[in-house]
Amino acid sequence: MKLWSIVVAGGSGARFGRLKQLEPLRDRRVLDWSVDAMSLAGPVVLVVPASEAERTDLPGDVIVAGGASRSASVRAGLDAVPAQATHVLIHDGARPLVSAAIVDRVTAALAAGADAVVPVIPVTDTLRDVTGHAVDRSQFVAVQTPQGFELSILRRAHGADADATDDATLIDQLGGSVVHVDGEPQNLKITQPTDLSLAEVLLDAR
């Protein structure tokens, strides 16, 4: 298995109010933590906003400019993955606390033959649908990254310029199967400025 990772950090930070991937977290930036974690699995393509792509202080083995959507940014990253690669991990740059254990679980499932692998955690909140009816939360899980893929299948899933909030959804649309592995509640996604403070607390608890 020849594995590469793509760290997707091409967002504009509209909800956050600025580029959250470049915000400081302890002695590094958010994206530095994310790339450092994924580099344990192999070479990393880092996808950043086009306005940042020429910076010389970015981590990663290859730096590329992202697109107008998350899926477009993933495709930009896929274009930079060399032809000899067989598998790829796709990780959100806004998840700086991903552990080596999660990465290992995803890569182990790929090595065992899975086409697509997603780390998930149980939903602990009570859920209601938009019509006001309670739903059985045991039937749902929350999805995290990194998600792992057999590279040719993921390229095919992205071939029609499809768009989705994560790549496993594109595999579903292709009719492929997705294997679940255990994620971790601490694998926080930075969405609001207050999440940075929580991330610091979680770092202290490691």
Secondary structure, DSSP 8 states (H G I E B T S, - for coil): --EEEEEE-----TTTTS-GGGSEETTEEHHHHHHHHHGGGS-EEEEE-GGGTT-SS--SSEEEE--SSHHHHHHHHHHHS-TT--EEEEEETT-TT--HHHHHHHHHHHHTT-SEEEEEEE--S-EE-TTS-EE-GGG-EEE-S-EEEEHHHHHHHTTT----SSHHHHHHHHT---EEEE--TT-----SHHHHHHHHHHHHH-
